[in-house]
Amino acid sequence: MLHLRVICPQAITDDVVGLLSEHPGAAHLIRVHGAAVVPAGDLVEADIAREAADEVISALCELGVDHSGGITLEQIDTVLSDAAVRAEADAPGDAADAVVWEELLARTGEESRLNVTFFAFLAIACLLAAVGVITDSPVTIVGAMVVGPEFGPLAAIAVGLVRRRWDLVRRAAGVLVVGFPVAMLITALGTAAGNAAGLFDANALLGDHQVDFVYDVGPWSLIVALLAGAAGMLSMTSAKSAALVGVFISVTTVPAAGYASVAAILGDWGRFVGSVGQLAVNLVGLVLAATLVLILRRETWTTRDVGRPLSTG
């Protein structure tokens, strides 16, 4: 279940209450006259089944609530109510399969902002990958995969492409275009400092290593990226968010960026090119698969959001 809170002008409160009271997927309807101060109006709250959320939000947007007031959704972890059970049973579909498009747009919009936190996580992940390359430690490479925050902007690009939100596509692409080069530069500087301090030598990449799969780009690289992208978007559009961890440790975006930084400093340009190619294949494969999943699930798209500004908070 999701908790819905609506702030609306008093002139349309009756319409909002009527909409929610008549919808089979809504329960626990509350109306508080004059509770809202800025913007002024009434407060209406209800608990709604996840599979009904997109339809309800679409109807509220048709009333103009998203412009004259406000709509918020919160996840409810536990509900003990016969009315809630009936609402979930009467709402069409299954909660795990429901796509709440506005929630997805808000989530990907939040994760596609260029900020210090994103830079920090990406730089740390690339540095961890570099350590894993130098020490030939697959465990450290996996750790770098988990820390990397890059799937958020990649998912945002897919959402923007499907919903034609070019502002979201530009913002997410800008995060990746700026973020990866900066993180790789920081990693290269760290590698150079470690080499100068004698922590390792230029022969660190010679011979065969357990982590050589990072720069070994090929058909399987694309296949894994496609599968991971599909699983990641299915996770983001359903109630199965735990699957995202598996996505993080399936693709070699961050490890490839870290390996390329190390190879550049040590002058191994063959492995540098292979790592950059691996990075590119993974990025493209993730976006393609995520976009395809959204296209296949687009039949549930009911809310028209073109022109609504992205959140900056």
N, C-alpha and C positions, 0 to 999 in steps of 0.2 A: 504493500500500500504506500501511497504518497500523500503527504499533507499539502493541501492547496490553500494558499492565502491570497485573497484578492482585495485590493484597495480600489474603489471605484466611486465616481461621482454619484450623488444621491439620485440623479435623474435616471440612471440606468441600473440601480441596485435591484429593482424588482425583476428586471430582465435577467440579471446574473443569478439571483436566487431561483427564479423560475427554471432557468437552464439546469442548474445543479440539482434542484429537487426532482426534476423529471428524468434526469439521466440515471440509468440503472447501475452505472458503475460508481456512483457517488454515495457517500454516507456521512453521518455526523455533521450535518449542515448547521452552521452558526452564522447569525447576522447581528452585527453590533452597529447601531445607528450613530453616525457622527464620530466614530472612533478615530478616524484618520485625520491628521492635522496637516501634513504636507506630503502629497497633495490632499486637499480637503475632501472628505467623503466618508463613505461607510466601509466597514470591514466585514468581509464575508469569508468564512473558512469552511473547509470540508476535507474529508479523507476520500481519496479516489483510488480505484484499482489502477495499477500501472498500465494495463492494457487499454484503459479508457482515457489516459492522460492526454495523449496527442489530440484526440477528438475534442475533449473538453477545452484544451488550450486554444485550439483552432476556433471553436465557437466563441470563446471569450475575446479573442483577437478580432473576430468579425464585429463584435460590439464596440471595439475600439478601446478596450480596457488597457491594452499594452501601451497606449499613447496617453490616455486621460488619467490613468491610475497606475496600477502595477500588479504583476502576477509573480508569485514565488512558489517553488516546489521544494519539499524536503522529504527525504527518505524516512519512512517509519520502520523501525526494526521489529517492533512487537505490537500487535493489536489483538486485544481480547474483546471481541464484539460479534454478536450474531449478525448485526447490520453490515459489518465489514465483510463477513464471510459471504453474505448474500450478494453484496456489491461485486466481489471478486468472481462469484459464480455467474452472475448475470452479465458481466462485462464480456464482450466477445473476445475470443483468443485466449492466449496464455501469457501470464506475466513475464515468464522467462524469454518469450519470443517478441515481446512488445518493444517497439522503438519509440522512445520519447524524443522526438526530433529536436525540440527546443532545448531539452536537457543536453543532448549531444552537441548542439551548436554552442551552448554556453560553456560546456566542458572543454571542447577543443579550442574555443576562443580564449579561454583562460590559460590553456597550456601552450598557446602559440605566441605569447608575449615575450619580447626581448627584454630580459632583465638580468640582474646580477646573479640571481639564484640559478637560472638556466645555465649561464656561463660557468658558474662554479661547478655544478654537477657535471657538465660536459667536459670541462677541463680535468676535473678529478678522475672521471671515467677514462679519459684518454691517457692520463698519467699512469693509472693502474694498468691499462693495456700495455703501455710501454714497459713497465716493470715486468709484466708477464712475458713479454717478448724477450727481454734481455735475460731473464732468469729461466726461460723456457718452462713457465708455470701455467698449465691450462686452467688451474683453479683460479689464479689471479685474472686470467682472461675472462672467465665466467663472471667473476666479481665485477669486472669493468662493464660487461654486458648488462648486468642488473642495475648498476648505478646510472648508466646512460639515460638521459631524458628525451632522446630524439624521437620516440614514437609519438609523443604528443603533437608536435608540429606536423609530422607526416600524416597523422590522422586528420588534422585540421585541413591540410591540403585536399585530402580526399573528400571531406565533408563540403568544403568550399566548391570543389569541382562539380559535385553532384547537385548541390543546391544553388549553384551559380552565384555563390557569395565570393566575388572576386576580391573583395577587401580582405576576407579571411585567407584566401590563397596567397595574396601578396604578403600579408603579415607573416604567415607561417613560413613561406619560402624565404623571406628576409631573415627570419630567425636562423634557418639552416645555413643560408649563404654566408651569413656573418659568423654564426656560432662555430661551425666546424673549422674554418680557417684560423680563427682566434685560438680555439682549443688546441689545434695542431701546432700552432706557433708556440704556445706555452709549453706543450709537450716537447717540441724540438729544442727549446731553450733549456728545459730540464734535462733532456738527454745530453746536450752539449756540456752542461755543468757537471753531470755525473761522469761523463767521459774525461773531462779535464781534471776531476778530483780523483781519478783512478778507480772508480767503482767498477768499471768494466772497460774493455778495450774494443778496438775496431773489429776484432774477430768474433764478436758476440753473435753475429748472424751466420757465420760460416758453418757449413755442414747441415745435417738434417736435425730438425727439432720437432717436438710434439705440437708446437703452435704454428707450424708452417701452413696449416689449413687457412690461416687468416688471409694470406696473400694469394692463395691458390684459387684463383677465380675460374669458374667454369659453369656448365649447365646446371649443376647441382646448387650452385650459389643462388641462381635465379629461382629454382624450384623451392628451395628452403625459404627464400624471401617471400615468394608468393603465398606459400602455406602460412607463414608467420603473419603476414599482413592480413590474410583472411581471418585467421584466428584472433588477431588483435582487434579487428573491427567488430567481429561477432561478440567479443567480450565487452567492448565499449557500448554496443547497442543492445545489450541484454543484461540480465541480472547475474551473469557469470564473470564478474570482474577478476576473480582469482586467476583466470587463465592468462592474464596479461604477463604474469611472471614468466610463464613458459615462452611467451613471445620474446621477452627481453633476452632470454638465454638461448634463442634459436638463431639469431641473426648476428652478423659480424660487422655491423656498421662502426661502432666505437672501436673495437679491436683493430679494424682495418685502418682507421684514422691514426690510432696510436702506432701501429706497425709502420705506416708510411712516414711518420715523424722520425722514428728511430732510424729507418732505412735511409732517409734523406741526410741525417747528420752523419751516419757512418758511410755514406757514399755508395750504398747498394741500390743503384737506380732501377735495376730489374725488379727487385722486390718492392721498391717504391711504386713503380707503375702498376704492378700486380695488386698492391694494397689499395691504391686509388681506384682501380677498376672494380675491385671487390666492394668498396664503399659505394661507388656509383650504382652497381648492379643491385645492391641491397636496398638503397634508397628508392630506386625506380620500382623494383619488385614490390616493396611494401606499399607504395602509393597505388600502384596498379591493382593489387589484390584488394586493398581496402576500398578503393573506388568501386570495383566490381561488386563487392558485397553490398555496398550501399545502393547501387543500381538495382540489384536483385531484391532489395528490401524496400524499394521506393514506393511500392504500392500502398504503404501505410502513411505516406507523406500527405498530410492534410493542411498543415499550417503554412501560410504564405508569409515568408519573412524577408523577402527581397527588399532592401532599403532600410531595414532596421539596423541601427548602428551596433557594432560589437561592444561588449563590455570592456571598459578600460580599467576596472578595479582589480 
